[in-house]
């Protein structure tokens, strides 16, 4: 009886490559191998990614397909391939068929050898082919093909060229942790209340895609009762939510970054999400922007641009260059973050095509330059005082005079009366302050010392402002990242870095008293306030200092950062590529900078620079 039934199974399946349902123990290993020899190879597993392999396998086997599944234990390589991307067919297939975590029984297509590195995946003949089975098989195959064509996020169909054109929006994942998921869910729910905006569940259905990153970390623990043990105290949280909206051809349309409000109700993830939604809704209502500047004609030859300079804006510059090169693959840009002074030296020596500096350079400072330099402001950034101090339940406040005395070596302990005066009610430890500063020629140092020189007479006379100074106290390291790392690793330490480095290293940073007497923490709003009146004081060649700027809500240690270009650019191809890159930075690139904590240029300044650029062409 068993032999007769097996014969029927073989007869029904001979000559067809399809799926088979085999219960464990139904066939011996030898019988399975024999049937495998009759099956047709469907797709080379090594030649295609799983999403395309599954598609073509489905198309080839659909006509005679009863399409049943069975439980198999897949090799690790196939598990990785079937689950290799969040928006890939592997992920959809896993959801569809119930694939679980590594080491468990998985449902998948039946293959004798499920290890793709060994030989092509082969399908066994099914023992029972019925009309009903064929009909169900066709339905299954059609569903898989639709997932391939429309369910994957790889083939985006975004069409918006400006934020005002966004009507349908898809929100990508903000991260893998629970707080990130809650922030994303809150953003979707709150944006769903905007009647002019439709939230969609697939990027292929969206005009634009919102990408984001949410980070929340513990900076200390707090309790009103000193008798409560440390492990039972309330966690003090800090973090940020950074988002950007990408439209047609991944062009940036809008970006922003928020940090937790000082006074908030509800969870920190909800507070961050609500701030982002509020900013985005306001931007959608504003609608006075022009479409993003797209790339011009693609150069027929490959052009290489070399640049070097400031570490202050390096994270943003790297992001800009990556985005620009998506549209201009023939333009290769190499940027070395070696510091403002080193970048200037390389430019004057003719070793790079342009330099980046946080220091406005005068002609007298570069007498060795073979030709004059032009300044182009690219973005606004903040230098913040970072510290590693445990047990504080809120961010510290600093006056300029206090920071000057710490770096002069006059204030040596965290519980000094001058620090306590600005932080009433805050418990400060009786610990020595470990001072960290830059040792290399640094635009960040110039901004820091320029501010201290403006607010403290002793600092101005004893040390002064400069990219390199004689430090009265502290330990020096090279680069913003090194300062942040050193502070992160050193208890009771203080340093100064560009804002994005504080976020990257999850460090606390203090509020600083501005010219109006307010303690202001660096964020996009306070940076924009600092740059609001910059156009009036800016010289014809775009040089100006923003430190200790007047105005309500203005952060006092703010600065523009500049690109330095030779006045007479050499080489037709390089000149065209560099000017096109700078035009993109002053238009589309400005919409991408806020996601990293840099503020875009005031509209008046960007317009003035674009006019200068058109005259250069």
ZICOR-V42431 format. One record per residue. RES is the residue in three letters. PSI is psi in degrees with one decimal (* if undefined). NEAR is the number of other ideal C-beta (glycine too) atoms within 10 Angstrom. Layout:
res: (RES	RES)
psi: (PSI	PSI)
near: (NEAR	NEAR)
This chain:
res: (UNK	UNK	UNK	UNK	UNK	UNK	UNK	UNK	UNK	UNK	UNK	UNK	UNK	UNK	UNK	UNK	UNK	UNK	UNK	UNK	UNK	UNK	UNK	UNK	UNK	UNK	UNK	UNK	UNK	UNK	UNK	UNK	UNK	UNK	UNK	UNK	UNK	UNK	UNK	UNK	UNK	UNK	UNK	UNK	UNK	UNK	UNK	UNK	UNK	UNK	UNK	UNK	UNK	UNK	UNK	UNK	UNK	UNK	UNK	UNK	UNK	UNK	UNK	UNK	UNK	UNK	UNK	UNK	UNK	UNK	UNK	UNK	UNK	UNK	UNK	UNK	UNK	UNK	UNK	UNK	UNK	UNK	UNK	UNK	UNK	UNK	UNK	UNK	UNK	UNK	UNK	UNK	UNK	UNK	UNK	UNK	UNK	UNK	UNK	UNK	UNK	UNK	UNK	UNK	UNK	UNK	UNK	UNK	UNK	UNK	UNK	UNK	UNK	UNK	UNK	UNK	UNK	UNK	UNK	UNK	UNK	UNK	UNK	UNK	UNK	UNK	UNK	UNK	UNK	UNK	UNK	UNK	UNK	UNK	UNK	UNK	UNK	UNK	UNK	UNK	UNK	UNK	UNK	UNK	UNK	UNK	UNK	UNK	UNK	UNK	UNK	UNK	UNK	UNK	UNK	UNK	UNK	UNK	UNK	UNK	UNK	UNK	UNK	UNK	UNK	UNK	UNK	UNK	UNK	UNK	UNK	UNK	UNK	UNK	UNK	UNK	UNK	UNK	UNK	UNK	UNK	UNK	UNK	UNK	UNK	UNK	UNK	UNK	UNK	UNK	UNK	UNK	UNK	UNK	UNK	UNK	UNK	UNK	UNK	UNK	UNK	UNK	UNK	UNK	UNK	UNK	UNK	UNK	UNK	UNK	UNK	UNK	UNK	UNK	UNK	UNK	UNK	UNK	UNK	UNK	UNK	UNK	UNK	UNK	UNK	UNK	UNK	UNK	UNK	UNK	UNK	UNK	UNK	UNK	UNK	UNK	UNK	UNK	UNK	UNK	UNK	UNK	UNK	UNK	UNK	UNK	UNK	UNK	UNK	UNK	UNK	UNK	UNK	UNK	UNK	UNK	UNK	UNK	UNK	UNK	UNK	UNK	UNK	UNK	UNK	UNK	UNK	UNK	UNK	UNK	UNK	UNK	UNK	UNK	UNK	UNK	UNK	UNK	UNK	UNK	UNK	UNK	UNK	UNK	UNK	UNK	UNK	UNK	UNK	UNK	UNK	UNK	UNK	UNK	UNK	UNK	UNK	UNK	UNK	UNK	UNK	UNK	UNK	UNK	UNK	UNK	UNK	UNK	UNK	UNK	UNK	UNK	UNK	UNK	UNK	UNK	UNK	UNK	UNK	UNK	UNK	UNK	UNK	UNK	UNK	UNK	UNK	UNK	UNK	UNK	UNK	UNK	UNK	UNK	UNK	UNK	UNK	UNK	UNK	UNK	UNK	UNK	UNK	UNK	UNK	UNK	UNK	UNK	UNK	UNK	UNK	UNK	UNK	UNK	UNK	UNK	UNK	UNK	UNK	UNK	UNK	UNK	UNK	UNK	UNK	UNK	UNK	UNK	UNK	UNK	UNK	UNK	UNK	UNK	UNK	UNK	UNK	UNK	UNK	UNK	UNK	UNK	UNK	UNK	UNK	UNK	UNK	UNK	UNK	UNK	UNK	UNK	UNK	UNK	UNK	UNK	UNK	UNK	UNK	UNK	UNK	UNK	UNK	UNK	UNK	UNK	UNK	UNK	UNK	UNK	UNK	UNK	UNK	UNK	UNK	UNK	UNK	UNK	UNK	UNK	UNK	UNK	UNK	UNK	UNK	UNK	UNK	UNK	UNK	UNK	UNK	UNK	UNK	UNK	UNK	UNK	UNK	UNK	UNK	UNK	UNK	UNK	UNK	UNK	UNK	UNK	UNK	UNK	UNK	UNK	UNK	UNK	UNK	UNK	UNK	UNK	UNK	UNK	UNK	UNK	UNK	UNK	UNK	UNK	UNK	UNK	UNK	UNK	UNK	UNK	UNK	UNK	UNK	UNK	UNK	UNK	UNK	UNK	UNK	UNK	UNK	UNK	UNK	UNK	UNK	UNK	UNK	UNK	UNK	UNK	UNK	UNK	UNK	UNK	UNK	UNK	UNK	UNK	UNK	UNK	UNK	UNK	UNK	UNK	UNK	UNK	UNK	UNK	UNK	UNK	UNK	UNK	UNK	UNK	UNK	UNK	UNK	UNK	UNK	UNK	UNK	UNK	UNK	UNK	UNK	UNK	UNK	UNK	UNK	UNK	UNK	UNK	UNK	UNK	UNK	UNK	UNK	UNK	UNK	UNK	UNK	UNK	UNK	UNK	UNK	UNK	UNK	UNK	UNK	UNK	UNK	UNK	UNK	UNK	UNK	UNK	UNK	UNK	UNK	UNK	UNK	UNK	UNK	UNK	UNK	UNK	UNK	UNK	UNK	UNK	UNK	UNK	UNK	UNK	UNK	UNK	UNK	UNK	UNK	UNK	UNK	UNK	UNK	UNK	UNK	UNK	UNK	UNK	UNK	UNK	UNK	UNK	UNK	UNK	UNK	UNK	UNK	UNK	UNK	UNK	UNK	UNK	UNK	UNK	UNK	UNK	UNK	UNK	UNK	UNK	UNK	UNK	UNK	UNK	UNK	UNK	UNK)
psi: (-45.2	-41.2	-40.7	-43.3	-38.7	-36.3	-40.3	-38.9	-43.1	-43.4	-37.2	-24.2	-8.4	135.7	2.9	137.1	113.9	-172.2	158.5	145.4	115.7	119.3	149.8	132.9	-6.3	-39.1	146.7	166.2	-39.4	-40.3	-37.8	-42.4	-37.3	-44.7	-34.5	-33.0	-23.2	-16.2	158.2	136.5	135.1	-48.0	141.8	116.6	-30.5	-18.6	-14.7	155.7	159.6	-36.2	-37.9	-35.6	-46.9	-38.8	-51.2	-33.0	-43.5	-44.8	-36.5	-29.5	-0.4	-44.4	-50.0	23.6	118.2	-19.3	69.2	157.6	159.6	165.5	127.5	163.0	108.5	150.8	161.5	-34.1	-41.2	-34.0	-43.6	-41.4	-39.4	-16.0	31.7	-14.1	148.9	-37.0	7.6	165.7	-27.4	-44.3	-42.7	-42.1	-39.7	-42.9	-38.1	-39.7	-1.6	27.5	135.0	-163.4	167.5	138.4	-1.3	168.4	128.9	145.6	130.7	-180.0	143.4	121.4	145.5	-43.9	99.9	9.9	112.3	-20.8	-11.1	-56.1	169.1	146.1	128.8	150.6	140.9	153.1	141.7	137.7	-19.6	107.9	118.8	157.3	-42.9	-38.9	-43.1	-42.3	-45.3	-36.1	-42.6	-41.2	-43.8	-44.7	-42.3	-40.7	-41.6	-43.6	-40.5	-37.3	-39.5	-42.3	-38.2	-14.9	-11.7	143.8	-0.4	-34.2	74.2	150.4	35.9	140.6	-14.6	132.6	-9.0	163.2	-32.0	-17.8	-2.7	115.5	-28.9	127.6	135.7	135.2	118.4	173.8	143.2	-5.5	176.4	-19.0	169.2	-39.8	-39.3	-42.3	-38.9	-39.2	-42.2	-46.5	-39.4	-41.4	-46.1	-44.8	-42.6	-39.4	-27.9	-16.6	-14.0	112.6	-18.4	-1.2	130.2	126.7	125.8	161.1	1.6	139.3	-28.3	-18.2	2.9	149.8	-29.9	161.9	133.0	116.8	147.4	166.2	123.7	129.1	128.6	133.5	162.8	128.3	-8.8	-172.9	147.3	145.5	141.8	-14.5	113.2	-17.9	-12.9	129.2	153.7	-34.0	-5.1	6.7	163.5	134.8	139.5	119.6	148.4	166.6	-165.8	160.7	121.5	129.7	156.8	149.0	126.2	135.3	-139.3	132.5	34.0	24.8	133.8	132.3	-29.9	149.5	159.3	159.0	134.7	153.0	164.4	139.6	150.1	-43.2	114.0	156.5	143.9	-176.1	154.7	-34.2	-36.5	-39.6	-45.5	-45.3	-42.6	-37.4	-42.8	-45.1	-41.6	-44.7	-41.7	-43.1	-39.5	-40.4	-37.9	-32.8	-26.3	-57.8	42.8	9.8	156.9	157.1	152.2	146.0	115.8	169.5	149.0	-154.6	134.2	128.5	144.4	-19.0	156.9	133.2	131.2	124.6	127.8	134.0	159.1	158.2	-134.8	139.7	-21.8	-52.4	10.1	-43.1	-39.3	-42.0	-41.8	-40.0	-44.2	-48.0	-38.3	-44.1	-44.3	-39.5	-15.9	-34.7	-21.9	67.3	-19.9	-4.9	113.0	127.1	125.9	118.2	127.4	117.1	85.0	1.8	153.3	-45.1	-46.4	-38.4	-40.8	-41.1	-41.3	-35.8	-45.8	-25.1	-3.8	20.0	-12.2	162.3	-30.0	160.0	161.4	135.2	143.3	1.4	122.5	119.6	130.6	158.7	-32.6	-25.5	-12.6	61.3	-20.8	-6.4	134.4	-21.3	153.0	158.5	146.4	139.8	135.9	110.9	136.7	-29.6	163.8	142.5	170.7	140.4	127.4	146.7	114.0	153.3	158.5	92.4	116.8	149.9	1.7	139.7	5.7	168.3	147.9	154.5	139.6	138.4	160.9	-37.6	-38.4	-45.5	-40.6	-43.9	-31.9	-45.4	-15.4	-11.6	11.3	-37.6	116.3	-17.4	152.0	-25.3	22.8	142.4	-33.5	-32.3	-40.1	-30.3	-35.9	-4.7	55.9	137.4	-3.8	130.0	122.0	134.2	153.8	64.7	148.4	138.0	126.9	114.1	127.6	134.9	175.0	146.3	-14.0	169.3	115.6	131.6	-33.1	-41.6	-39.6	-46.3	-44.2	-49.9	-28.9	-42.3	-47.5	-35.0	-32.4	-27.2	-11.2	116.4	-38.4	-41.8	-41.7	-40.1	-32.7	-35.0	-53.4	-171.3	143.4	163.2	-21.2	126.8	165.5	104.7	127.9	-22.8	160.2	178.2	135.5	142.2	164.3	126.7	151.9	-44.0	-38.7	-37.7	-46.6	-42.8	-43.4	-43.2	-40.5	-34.5	-8.2	115.8	144.2	26.7	163.6	146.0	-173.4	134.3	168.3	149.3	-42.4	-29.3	-30.0	-41.1	-45.9	-34.7	6.9	51.6	148.6	145.2	145.6	162.6	145.9	139.0	129.4	-175.6	-23.2	5.3	9.7	143.1	113.6	130.3	145.3	129.0	-178.2	-36.9	-43.7	-28.1	-44.8	-37.3	-37.4	-33.7	-0.1	-40.9	15.2	-33.1	-33.4	-37.9	-1.7	135.0	172.4	-26.9	23.8	23.1	133.6	153.5	133.9	-4.8	140.6	39.4	142.3	163.3	141.6	131.6	6.2	130.5	131.6	-17.3	65.0	159.3	153.0	159.7	145.8	153.9	136.6	117.3	138.9	139.6	-33.4	89.2	133.8	144.2	117.9	-48.9	-43.9	-39.6	-46.3	-43.5	-42.3	-41.9	-36.0	-40.4	-45.3	-38.1	-40.0	-41.1	-39.7	-7.5	-85.9	-40.1	-29.2	-25.4	-7.6	-15.3	-30.6	-26.1	-21.9	6.1	11.3	145.1	139.5	159.4	145.7	143.0	-38.6	-39.3	-42.5	-41.2	-40.3	-40.4	-37.0	-34.8	-42.5	-38.3	-41.5	-33.0	-31.8	-36.2	*)
near: (5	6	6	8	9	14	11	11	19	14	11	16	22	11	9	19	19	26	22	23	17	19	8	8	6	13	18	9	8	8	13	15	11	12	21	15	8	15	21	14	12	21	22	13	23	12	11	15	15	22	23	14	24	26	19	15	22	24	15	17	22	18	12	18	24	25	23	17	16	16	14	18	11	21	16	11	14	23	22	14	21	24	18	14	14	10	19	24	24	24	20	19	22	18	10	16	13	12	19	11	8	10	9	9	11	21	17	22	24	23	24	17	15	21	14	21	10	12	14	16	23	19	24	23	23	25	21	13	17	11	8	8	18	17	13	15	23	15	11	19	20	12	14	22	16	11	21	21	11	12	20	20	17	12	11	21	12	23	15	23	20	18	21	17	15	26	15	15	26	21	21	16	14	26	16	7	13	10	20	20	15	19	30	22	15	21	27	17	13	17	20	13	10	15	6	9	16	15	17	15	9	14	21	17	14	26	22	25	22	25	18	25	19	25	19	22	14	11	20	17	17	14	13	8	7	7	5	13	8	8	6	9	16	12	11	17	16	21	22	21	31	23	28	23	28	24	26	19	14	13	25	23	28	24	25	20	27	23	24	17	12	9	6	13	7	10	15	21	26	18	22	31	28	19	18	24	20	13	18	23	16	9	19	19	10	11	10	6	16	9	17	22	17	13	15	12	7	10	15	8	6	11	21	13	17	16	24	23	33	32	30	35	31	23	20	24	24	14	18	25	20	10	19	19	14	11	16	20	10	14	23	14	21	12	21	16	21	22	30	30	23	19	26	27	19	19	26	20	11	12	11	23	24	24	27	29	25	26	29	22	21	10	10	6	11	16	7	8	18	10	11	11	22	19	21	21	24	26	27	25	30	30	30	28	24	24	23	20	19	11	14	19	16	16	20	22	19	24	18	22	18	25	24	24	21	22	26	18	13	14	20	13	14	21	13	17	8	14	21	14	11	18	21	7	7	16	12	16	14	8	14	12	20	18	20	24	22	29	17	19	20	30	31	30	29	28	29	26	27	23	26	27	22	17	22	21	11	13	24	16	9	14	19	13	20	16	24	15	21	8	18	13	16	19	15	15	19	15	21	30	18	19	29	25	19	19	28	16	10	14	12	16	21	24	31	29	30	33	29	25	29	28	23	19	18	16	21	21	26	21	23	29	20	25	17	13	7	16	17	24	17	27	19	24	15	22	26	19	21	30	26	16	16	21	16	8	11	22	9	7	16	21	16	20	20	25	24	21	23	13	16	10	15	24	31	27	29	29	32	28	27	28	25	25	22	20	10	11	17	10	11	8	15	17	18	17	23	23	16	21	23	21	18	22	25	24	17	22	26	23	23	25	26	25	24	24	28	27	27	22	27	19	12	13	20	17	13	18	22	16	10	17	17	10	7	16	9)
